[in-house]
Amino acid sequence: MNRSMKDKIMYGFIGLATAFTVGILLWIIGFVFVNGLKYIDIDFLTSNYDSKTAYVNIPVSNNNTDNKLGITFELKEYEGINYPVIKSIDKSSRVKEAIDKKGNTIKLRKGDIIKKIDSQSTDNLPIVKINDTINNIESDTILVKVTNKGEGIFPMLITTLLTILLSLAVACPIGIFAAIYLTEYAKPGRLVRIIRFATESLAGIPSIIFGLFGMIFFVVYLKLNYSILAGSLTLSIILLPVIIRQTEESLIAIPNSYREGSLGLGATKLQTIRKVVLPNAISGIVVAIILSIGRIVGESAALLLTAGTVARVPQNLFSSGATLTVKAYAVAEEQGDIGMACAIGSVVVILILVLNGLSKVISKKLNRNRA
């Protein structure tokens, strides 16, 4: 076999490997989007996950709809029973003034289930009978038992955002300062080699191991319980290798002539690092931070053992909470709801794609400004 034929065969293998890699990636993303995008709308992004039921008093209004509440209904099956579900709300309706028995304002919206009107159950009632029941009530307000089905991801979005902010607040200073020490102060030798070996080894350890450590140390020993704080501290440890290595590479890329010029003009070592080295390496540091955000968004194993799976908006940093990926795992594993898991997965994929695009834009802009 001549050299030309060998090159063509090798080129074919390279092309097949590339096509296989891209095909698998597109197939996975396509599967998640096809099964998940149909669930995503504004209610999915802004609603609580758990259903909530309350009795509310709604003032009657003058409107042109079929009933005094200014609401149109459609019948939908929920838990084996046909209930009236809010299909639309007239502009003149006063549902925005609805209050529960504790005096709290309750916002009714499209998709809410009406289970009782006054004392009349709406189980399997036709729409005409429901409108008649509302219109026959003579008082100025009408008591309604309403259920919001939930199944939105708003609590998980908030938890994910808190986890990102807290993890970066801990990991970024430690990681950047460690990289500065390794690059600018440490003398090449055994100690530096050991630190770099340890950092690279940490990057290869499965996140479930960090989760076990976080559960034992932060949750049990420090008594932080399953909380956003315990989960974020655990994630901070996971992020350190990414931030240290990326920052270190950015600092190493700065020519020594920059440092020598600054020192030659009388600047101190610290002034040189602060005013010459770091500004020129800032694009690489920003990319490290944004890639770390992507790692936080995609992490689940460590958070399962440290932050918990509660699908509620956390009250403080010591509250338990589930991030997007943790909830996706829970609904797929425990409930078998592949559609909901893919919907959450679609949001995660979109977030990561946006972050990667953002990192490239910021990197190019900073490099352009530096030039």
Salt bridges, closest charged atoms under 4 A:
GLU74 OE2 - LYS76 NZ 3.70
GLU97 OE1 - ARG94 NH2 2.88
GLU184 OE2 - ARG259 NH2 2.80
GLU200 OE2 - ARG245 NH2 3.92
GLU248 OE2 - ARG196 NE 2.46
GLU248 OE1 - ARG245 NH1 3.07
GLU249 OE2 - ARG245 NH2 3.20
GLU299 OE1 - ARG295 NE 3.74
